Amino acid sequence: MPDPTDILSAFQFAPRYDVAVASRRGSGPLQRPENQDNFVVIDFRGEACHLLDQEVRRAQLAGWPAGHGRVAVLDGMGGHGHGREAAEAVAAGLLTIPPCHSAAELGRHLDRLHAELQRHFAFEAGARPGTTLTMLELPAGAAPLLYHVGDSRLYEIGPEHARALTVDHVPATAAAIAGRLDEGGWWRQVHGAHSPQIAQAFILGNAFSNPAHLADPLFELTPLNLPSWLCALPDRRVLRLREDASYLLASDGFWSCLHPDRFVDRWPDVLSGAPDAATMVGRLFAELEQAPPDGLHADNLTALVLRPLQGHADETALPDEAES
């Protein structure tokens, strides 16, 4: 099966963003049998791009409004079976969701897709499949909207620091919500180490509401249920972008190592001086090949970089966002 390693940089997001993405089975000799990651890009002309059968597929979306975009990264859960198919089904579903202009509107469409795909996969024997989903909706003339499920991440990478803008849906986060883990303990388990365990995934359902039982609905992390030191990072929100930063949506293959935080700390230097998003994506993959972190695990790898272009990082939410 082909390994889609080419950087796909010809996306029309001008004049607001520069976007590039790459996805592959693994790094160097560390290769999985198949790539269960996926991604979605819908550019400002309505041209869509995603993976199907591990190959790049492109389509023109009829009636897509000029200047509206969508980008996403997905990581299918191979341990539950049909991980690639789950990620492909969600990627295909994202092409059917109309352009959204508030986090609430986007959430309603995705909750509906989640329930539909649960019914679709109900006939499968064994554990229900699942996939992460970390995405940005890019309304014309307005700030991006974040939607997040699972343990893929969105990072803000500035000149000096790389900062996670999403909270992993993992058992350590469930423990923090329940008050059994403080900020330092949570950070050590989530960013100072790596575990393949997950507490919630798209299609799969959630173990937040009851750790002893997998519930069907998604459990949205909000300021009302997150601990105070995480409440600024809800799953569904408007993002304020910095002009001096770039934004990375990535699957966890990029930090599946002994000391993830140390590897992530290298990213500002790795990306320093890069002229465009395609170069940034290339450098992230090259860093894994040429200077892999200690204890790097074999895992699929997907990286999507969105770089705000000058003068477009301070766009604000639409006036009705708070009322949606």
Secondary structure, 3 states (H helix, E strand, C coil): CCCCCCCECCCCCCCCEEEEEEEECEECCEECCCCCEEEEEECCCCEEEEEECCEEEEEECCCCCCCCEEEEEEEECHHHCCHHHHHHHHHHHHCCCCCCCCHHHHHHHHHHHHHHHHHHHHHCCCCCCCECEEEEEECCCCCCEEEEECCCEEEEECCCCEEECCCCCCHHHHHHHCCCCCHHHHHHHHCCCCCCCCCEEECCEECCCCCCCCECCCCCCCCCCCCCCCCCCCCCEECCCCCCCEEEEECHHHHCCCCHHHHHCCHHHHHCCCCCHHHHHHHHHHHHHHCCCCCCCCCCEEEEEEEECCCCCCCCCCCCHHHC
